[in-house]
Amino acid sequence: MHTKKCLFIVFLILLILSPVVADMMYSPAWGYGLDLPEGFVLIEKNGNDAYMFEHSELPVSVIARAYPTSRYATPAKAMDGVMKSLSAEYENSELTWRNTPCVVTSFSMILNGAVESGWGTAVSLPENNGVLVLLSYTPDEYYDQLVQFVISCVDSVCTDRGSYYCAGPVTTFAFPEEAYENHTVTIADVDITIQLDSAAVEADEFVIEREYAVLLMYQESELWQEAWQRYYRQIFRNECARLEKAAFSIQNKLTRKLKGAEKIPQALLSWVQGMPYERELSSSDFTPVTSIFFGEGSDCDSRSMLVAILLYQMGYKTSIFISAEYAHALTGAVLDKPGAKITLGENTFLLGETTAPVDFGLVPKDMNNTEKWIGVDFNFF
């Protein structure tokens, strides 16, 4: 795993938005959250309903506006209303996200005499609480360079607990779920048939490369680690739900084979330790976890993410730990076993080394300084 450094400027924590983790914000009034890239500052607001942010380093703006259903009954009507009020040229695409209607929009408009282009989404809020319209845009002259950043902002929206653990609306629109295919993996000498969405690898690659493009816009900052953490959060979010069926099958088979679930974490760790070690040839140097099931080689951060996601889907609290100094990654899980541990928030995670045949809790002696590890916690809710 090569070092991924990122730049940043502090995201303003609003009085009316509660911080969930790092820079992920939550609106108690409307029930939505945003995990925007670092650097946005509030420049205008209207009560608890509307916020406008501008990035401190990049020419990117974000608008979040919530409407009651008495104003707009559907996301499509809400987006039409907003686009018309801005005199924008736009193209709506309707889809189902989180089992409710959703709209993804590309648009251009004129603000202060200049053309601005961007993307947006309109999503239903929990318990029929209303509709959120989220827009991100940049001057048209910068659009080609910043479109990945703009889309990352739109895809950062969460409307309930479960939505944080699945792909955002833009990724869902670009890569709708396709037919599930059967694959066989061997774990703890057990052949297990799992199901994976046939579009999963392509979708994973899209998100990984997009979020890595965002990181490259943030190099050489003293607060690079916050952006690095967000990079892995976005990968986890996109890949987590894609492995739900696989995790269920693996857990059922291994529970019977191992005569209990308590041995499953070590079985998964031993499984990835035996995989061929290969660096991903893409710019991000991160193998999609779904590709690992197809036999593609992987390195430490991809394997750590794979174990963390599978264990999370099995009911464990999980994390990964990354280190610029060690150029390495470890997986982490809340397990009642002795060994090397690091505390994040309210949880203490047992560390798992994914590239050498050792038990959970054992890490290389030359990498045991816990202060040199950065935790990426996936347990926000």
Salt bridges, closest charged atoms under 4 A:
ASP35 OD1 - ARG233 NH2 2.78
ASP155 OD2 - ARG210 NH1 2.82
ASP160 OD2 - ARG98 NH2 3.28
GLU181 OE1 - HIS183 NE2 3.61
ASP204 OD1 - ARG242 NE 3.21
GLU211 OE2 - ARG210 NE 2.96
GLU211 OE1 - ARG230 NH1 2.98
ASP285 OD2 - HIS2 ND1 3.05
ASP285 OD2 - ARG279 NH2 2.62
ASP299 OD2 - ARG279 NE 3.65
ASP301 OD2 - LYS4 NZ 3.50
GLU353 OE1 - HIS328 NE2 2.80
